[in-house]
């Protein structure tokens, strides 16, 4: 297996730096994220700092793990260790003659990337927090809580609302989707397998996930997972992300056996899609979750102070 350190570098405009592979290289002519092989005796962070200086002439300091990807090509097996950087010193330039481009996360899909980079593209477009909006007494309270979350900077929200009848839920979905779109956020909906609403995503329950044979047409598509088999199924279906729970004991599901951090880490190492951890977590747990390989943390109570 070839171990590769990969850097996702953002500028102050939120754009991502990509470079084009030389035609004679493996996957030549495609675009990629900067980085290179981890040499014997190097840590991933050391290798990445070295590669970014050699390739781009920049110096980077603090980084955050983004995702690990394992991919088998016809002629090689690669492990991509991906880290995110929001700060660097120097002016990036192609020191090896490679073309560079700064691209918004939304426009990355217009560039051809190697197959192994698909999960990285999903992870880049996702934030670190995923709020679940649930258990409001009436539609107006849901509306106010959604607006509060958006005003507090939450950009990925699952409007679950299991207490609302389906006709009421459907009637409100278009309005709520517009509120999210205006705030440049993504609203994930339930039970819309056949006719997804514009500018929304689909969050599958575990039951829905286990009945699928192919990915639904919505985008993005996520799934609730409670077992390693469900995580693997979400990965095989090439969903955009998953939510793994419960990590810790929760008041909402007191009889559920928590997975714990060690099990979560072991399972994350066996799939290639971004995964949010959920269940009994607090905001300070974000750092630990990311260092275990998770995309971020999700929750209901976790965001109550911001939902109101």
JOMOKA-V147890 format. One record per pair of residues at least 4 apart in sequence whose C-alpha atoms are under 8 Angstrom apart, sorted by the first residue. I is the first residue (numbers start at 1). J is the second residue. D is the distance in Angstrom with one decimal. If there is no record, write none. Layout:
{{I	J	D} {I	J	D}}
This chain:
{{1	76	7.1} {1	77	4.9} {1	78	5.3} {1	79	6.7} {2	37	7.1} {2	76	7.6} {2	77	6.2} {2	78	4.7} {2	79	6.1} {3	37	5.8} {3	38	5.7} {3	78	6.0} {3	79	4.9} {3	80	6.3} {3	81	7.5} {4	35	7.1} {4	36	5.3} {4	37	4.3} {4	38	5.6} {4	78	7.1} {4	79	6.0} {4	80	4.9} {4	81	6.1} {5	35	5.4} {5	36	5.5} {5	37	6.1} {5	38	6.2} {5	44	5.8} {5	45	7.6} {5	47	6.6} {5	48	5.4} {5	80	6.0} {5	81	5.0} {5	82	6.1} {5	83	7.8} {6	33	6.3} {6	34	5.9} {6	35	4.4} {6	36	6.6} {6	48	6.6} {6	80	6.5} {6	81	5.9} {6	82	4.6} {6	83	6.2} {7	33	6.2} {7	34	5.5} {7	35	5.8} {7	48	6.9} {7	52	7.8} {7	82	5.8} {7	83	5.2} {7	84	5.9} {7	85	7.0} {8	16	6.7} {8	17	7.0} {8	33	6.3} {8	34	7.3} {8	82	7.1} {8	83	6.1} {8	84	4.7} {8	85	6.1} {9	16	5.6} {9	17	5.6} {9	84	6.1} {9	85	4.9} {9	86	6.2} {9	87	7.8} {10	14	5.5} {10	15	5.4} {10	16	4.8} {10	17	6.6} {10	84	7.9} {10	85	6.3} {10	86	5.2} {10	87	7.5} {11	15	5.6} {11	16	6.8} {11	17	8.0} {11	86	6.6} {11	87	7.5} {12	86	7.8} {14	104	6.7} {14	105	7.8} {15	102	5.6} {15	103	5.1} {15	104	4.4} {15	105	6.5} {16	102	5.4} {16	103	5.2} {16	104	6.0} {16	105	6.6} {17	33	6.9} {17	34	7.8} {17	100	7.0} {17	101	5.8} {17	102	4.6} {17	103	6.5} {18	31	6.5} {18	32	5.6} {18	33	4.9} {18	34	6.5} {18	100	5.8} {18	101	5.4} {18	102	6.5} {18	103	7.5} {19	31	5.5} {19	32	5.5} {19	33	6.2} {19	34	6.5} {19	98	6.4} {19	99	5.6} {19	100	4.4} {19	101	6.4} {20	29	6.3} {20	30	5.8} {20	31	4.2} {20	32	6.2} {20	98	5.9} {20	99	5.5} {20	100	6.6} {21	25	6.6} {21	27	7.2} {21	28	5.1} {21	29	5.2} {21	30	5.6} {21	31	5.9} {21	32	6.9} {21	98	6.8} {22	28	5.3} {22	29	5.8} {22	98	6.8} {23	27	7.9} {23	28	4.1} {23	29	4.8} {24	28	5.7} {27	114	6.4} {30	111	7.9} {30	112	5.5} {30	113	5.3} {30	114	6.5} {31	111	6.7} {31	112	5.9} {31	113	5.0} {31	114	7.4} {32	113	6.0} {32	114	7.2} {32	117	7.6} {34	51	7.8} {34	52	6.7} {34	55	7.5} {35	48	6.0} {35	51	5.5} {35	52	6.1} {35	55	7.8} {36	47	7.6} {36	48	7.0} {36	51	5.9} {37	47	7.3} {38	42	6.3} {38	43	7.3} {38	44	6.2} {38	47	5.4} {38	48	7.8} {39	47	7.0} {42	46	6.1} {42	47	6.0} {43	47	6.2} {44	48	6.1} {44	81	7.2} {45	49	6.2} {46	50	6.2} {47	51	6.1} {48	52	6.0} {49	53	6.3} {49	59	6.8} {49	60	6.3} {49	61	8.0} {50	54	6.2} {51	55	5.8} {52	56	5.4} {52	57	6.7} {52	58	6.2} {52	59	7.1} {52	60	7.9} {53	57	4.3} {53	58	4.9} {53	59	5.9} {54	95	7.0} {55	93	7.8} {55	94	6.2} {55	95	5.3} {55	96	6.1} {56	91	7.9} {56	92	4.9} {56	93	5.0} {56	94	5.3} {56	95	5.7} {57	90	6.7} {57	91	7.1} {57	92	5.9} {57	93	6.5} {57	94	7.9} {57	95	6.8} {58	88	6.5} {58	89	5.6} {58	90	4.8} {58	91	6.4} {58	92	5.9} {59	88	5.6} {59	89	5.1} {59	90	6.6} {60	85	7.3} {60	87	6.7} {60	88	4.6} {60	89	6.4} {61	87	7.3} {61	88	6.8} {62	85	7.0} {62	87	7.8} {63	83	6.1} {63	84	5.6} {63	85	5.1} {63	86	7.8} {64	83	5.5} {64	84	5.2} {64	85	6.8} {64	290	7.3} {64	291	7.5} {65	81	8.0} {65	82	6.2} {65	83	4.4} {65	84	6.2} {65	290	6.0} {65	291	5.9} {65	293	6.7} {66	82	5.5} {66	83	5.1} {66	84	6.0} {66	123	7.1} {66	290	6.9} {66	293	6.9} {66	294	7.4} {66	295	6.3} {67	81	6.6} {67	82	5.3} {67	83	7.2} {67	120	6.9} {67	123	7.2} {67	272	7.9} {67	273	8.0} {67	274	6.8} {67	293	5.7} {67	294	7.0} {67	295	7.0} {68	79	7.1} {68	80	5.6} {68	81	4.8} {68	82	6.0} {68	269	7.4} {68	272	6.8} {68	293	6.8} {69	78	8.0} {69	79	5.7} {69	80	5.0} {69	81	6.8} {69	82	8.0} {69	116	7.0} {69	117	7.9} {69	119	7.2} {69	120	7.9} {69	271	7.7} {69	272	5.1} {69	273	7.9} {70	77	7.5} {70	78	5.8} {70	79	4.6} {70	80	6.4} {70	116	7.5} {70	272	6.6} {71	77	5.8} {71	78	5.4} {71	79	6.6} {71	116	5.6} {72	76	6.0} {72	77	4.3} {72	78	6.3} {73	77	5.9} {73	78	7.9} {82	120	7.8} {93	100	7.1} {94	98	5.0} {94	99	6.3} {94	100	6.5} {103	107	6.3} {103	108	6.3} {104	108	6.5} {105	121	8.0} {105	124	6.7} {105	125	5.9} {106	125	7.2} {107	111	7.8} {108	121	7.4} {109	121	7.9} {113	117	6.3} {113	118	7.6} {114	118	7.6} {117	121	6.4} {118	122	6.6} {119	123	6.2} {119	240	7.7} {119	272	6.3} {119	273	5.5} {119	274	7.0} {120	124	6.1} {121	125	6.7} {122	126	6.7} {122	240	5.9} {122	241	7.6} {122	273	7.8} {122	274	7.2} {123	273	7.8} {123	274	5.7} {123	295	7.0} {126	156	7.7} {126	295	7.9} {127	155	6.9} {127	156	7.0} {127	295	7.9} {127	296	7.6} {128	286	7.8} {128	295	6.0} {128	296	4.3} {128	297	6.5} {129	154	7.1} {129	155	7.8} {129	156	7.0} {129	296	5.7} {129	297	5.4} {129	298	5.8} {130	154	7.5} {130	155	7.7} {130	156	5.2} {130	157	5.7} {130	158	7.4} {130	276	7.5} {130	296	7.6} {130	297	6.4} {130	298	4.5} {130	299	6.8} {131	154	7.3} {131	156	6.5} {131	157	4.8} {131	158	6.2} {131	298	5.7} {131	299	5.5} {131	300	6.2} {131	302	7.7} {131	303	6.3} {132	157	5.8} {132	158	4.7} {132	159	6.1} {132	160	6.7} {132	298	7.1} {132	299	5.7} {132	300	4.9} {133	142	7.6} {133	145	7.8} {133	146	7.5} {133	157	7.0} {133	158	6.0} {133	159	4.9} {133	160	5.9} {133	161	6.6} {133	300	6.3} {134	159	6.8} {134	160	5.6} {134	161	4.8} {134	162	7.1} {134	300	6.9} {135	161	6.2} {135	162	7.5} {135	163	6.7} {136	141	5.9} {136	142	5.7} {136	161	7.4} {137	141	6.6} {137	142	7.8} {138	142	6.5} {138	164	8.0} {139	143	6.1} {139	172	8.0} {140	144	6.2} {141	145	6.1} {142	146	6.0} {143	147	6.3} {143	176	7.3} {144	148	6.1} {144	307	7.9} {145	149	6.2} {145	307	4.5} {145	308	5.9} {146	150	6.3} {146	176	7.9} {146	307	6.7} {147	151	6.1} {147	179	7.5} {147	307	7.8} {148	152	6.2} {148	306	6.2} {148	307	5.1} {148	308	6.8} {149	153	6.6} {149	154	5.5} {149	303	7.9} {149	306	5.6} {149	307	5.0} {150	154	5.3} {150	155	6.6} {150	180	7.1} {150	183	6.5} {150	185	7.5} {152	306	6.3} {154	185	7.5} {155	180	7.9} {155	183	7.8} {155	184	7.1} {155	185	4.3} {155	186	6.1} {156	185	5.9} {156	186	5.0} {156	187	6.2} {156	188	7.5} {157	185	7.9} {157	186	6.5} {157	187	5.1} {157	188	6.0} {158	187	5.9} {158	188	4.5} {158	189	6.1} {158	203	7.2} {159	187	6.9} {159	188	6.2} {159	189	5.7} {159	190	7.5} {160	189	6.6} {160	190	6.3} {161	169	7.8} {164	168	6.3} {164	169	6.0} {165	169	6.2} {166	170	6.0} {167	171	6.2} {168	172	6.4} {169	173	6.1} {170	174	7.5} {171	175	7.9} {172	176	6.1} {173	177	5.9} {173	189	7.8} {173	197	7.7} {174	178	6.3} {174	197	6.9} {174	198	8.0} {175	179	6.5} {176	180	6.3} {176	187	7.8} {177	181	6.1} {177	186	7.8} {177	187	6.0} {177	197	8.0} {177	198	7.7} {177	199	6.6} {177	200	6.3} {178	182	6.1} {178	199	7.9} {179	183	6.6} {180	184	6.3} {180	185	4.9} {180	186	6.0} {180	187	6.1} {181	185	5.5} {181	186	6.6} {181	187	8.0} {181	199	6.9} {186	199	7.3} {186	200	6.1} {186	201	7.0} {187	199	7.7} {187	200	5.2} {187	201	6.1} {188	200	5.7} {188	201	4.3} {188	202	5.2} {188	203	5.8} {189	200	6.9} {189	201	6.0} {189	202	5.0} {189	203	5.8} {190	202	6.0} {190	203	5.6} {190	204	6.7} {191	202	7.6} {191	204	7.5} {192	196	5.3} {192	197	7.7} {192	202	7.0} {193	202	7.6} {193	216	6.5} {193	217	7.7} {193	218	7.7} {196	200	7.2} {196	201	7.6} {196	202	7.6} {196	217	7.7} {196	218	5.8} {200	218	7.7} {200	219	7.1} {200	220	7.5} {201	218	6.0} {201	219	5.2} {201	220	4.7} {201	221	5.7} {201	222	7.8} {202	218	6.2} {202	219	7.0} {202	220	6.4} {202	221	4.8} {202	222	6.2} {203	221	6.0} {203	222	4.7} {203	223	5.4} {203	224	7.4} {204	208	5.7} {204	209	6.0} {204	221	7.5} {204	222	6.0} {204	223	4.4} {204	224	6.2} {205	209	6.1} {205	223	5.9} {205	224	5.3} {205	225	7.8} {206	210	6.2} {206	223	6.7} {206	224	5.4} {206	225	5.9} {206	226	7.6} {206	230	7.4} {207	211	6.7} {208	212	6.7} {209	223	6.6} {209	230	7.6} {209	233	7.7} {209	234	7.3} {210	230	7.3} {210	233	7.8} {213	237	7.9} {214	237	6.0} {215	237	5.5} {215	238	7.0} {215	239	6.8} {216	221	7.4} {219	240	7.9} {220	239	7.6} {220	240	5.7} {221	239	5.5} {221	240	5.4} {221	241	6.9} {222	234	7.9} {222	239	5.9} {222	240	5.9} {222	241	4.9} {222	242	5.1} {222	243	7.5} {223	234	6.8} {223	239	7.7} {223	241	7.0} {223	242	4.8} {223	243	6.2} {224	242	5.9} {224	243	4.9} {224	244	6.3} {224	245	7.7} {225	230	5.4} {225	231	5.9} {225	242	6.7} {225	243	5.8} {225	244	4.9} {225	245	6.6} {226	230	6.7} {226	231	7.7} {226	244	5.7} {226	245	5.5} {226	246	7.2} {227	231	6.5} {227	244	7.9} {228	232	6.2} {228	267	6.1} {229	233	6.2} {230	234	6.2} {231	235	6.2} {231	242	7.2} {231	244	7.8} {231	271	7.0} {232	236	6.0} {232	270	7.8} {232	271	6.2} {233	237	6.1} {234	238	6.3} {234	239	5.6} {234	241	7.8} {234	242	7.0} {235	239	6.1} {235	271	6.3} {235	272	6.4} {235	273	5.8} {238	273	7.6} {239	273	7.4} {240	273	6.8} {240	274	7.1} {241	273	5.7} {241	274	4.8} {241	275	5.6} {241	276	7.6} {242	273	7.4} {242	274	6.5} {242	275	4.7} {242	276	6.3} {243	275	5.5} {243	276	4.7} {243	277	5.8} {243	278	6.7} {243	298	7.5} {244	264	8.0} {244	275	6.7} {244	276	6.2} {244	277	5.1} {244	278	6.1} {245	258	7.6} {245	259	7.3} {245	277	6.2} {245	278	4.9} {245	279	5.6} {246	250	7.5} {246	256	7.4} {246	257	7.4} {246	258	5.1} {246	259	6.1} {246	260	8.0} {246	277	7.7} {246	278	5.7} {246	279	4.3} {246	280	7.2} {247	258	5.1} {247	259	4.9} {247	260	4.9} {247	261	6.5} {247	264	7.2} {247	277	6.7} {247	278	6.0} {247	279	5.2} {247	280	6.7} {247	281	7.6} {248	258	5.0} {248	259	6.8} {248	260	5.9} {248	279	5.4} {248	280	4.8} {248	281	6.8} {249	253	7.7} {249	254	6.6} {249	256	7.5} {249	257	7.2} {249	258	5.5} {249	279	6.7} {249	280	5.5} {250	254	5.6} {250	279	5.8} {250	280	4.8} {251	280	7.8} {259	263	5.9} {259	264	6.5} {260	264	6.4} {261	265	6.2} {262	266	6.3} {263	267	6.2} {264	268	6.1} {264	292	7.9} {265	269	6.4} {265	292	5.4} {265	293	6.9} {266	270	7.0} {267	271	7.1} {268	272	7.9} {268	275	7.6} {268	292	7.8} {268	293	6.4} {268	294	7.1} {269	293	7.5} {274	294	6.6} {274	295	5.3} {275	294	5.2} {275	295	5.2} {275	296	7.2} {276	294	5.8} {276	295	5.3} {276	296	4.9} {276	297	5.0} {276	298	5.9} {277	289	7.0} {277	294	6.8} {277	295	8.0} {277	296	6.4} {277	297	4.8} {277	298	5.9} {278	297	5.8} {278	298	4.9} {278	299	5.6} {279	298	7.7} {279	299	6.6} {281	285	6.2} {281	297	7.5} {281	299	7.5} {281	302	7.0} {282	286	7.6} {282	302	6.0} {283	297	7.8} {283	302	7.1} {284	288	7.9} {285	289	6.1} {285	297	7.7} {286	290	6.2} {286	296	5.9} {286	297	5.9} {287	291	6.3} {288	292	6.3} {289	293	6.6} {289	294	5.3} {289	295	7.5} {289	296	6.1} {289	297	7.0} {290	294	4.8} {290	295	6.0} {290	296	5.9} {298	302	7.4} {299	303	6.8} {300	304	6.7} {303	307	6.2} {304	308	6.0}}
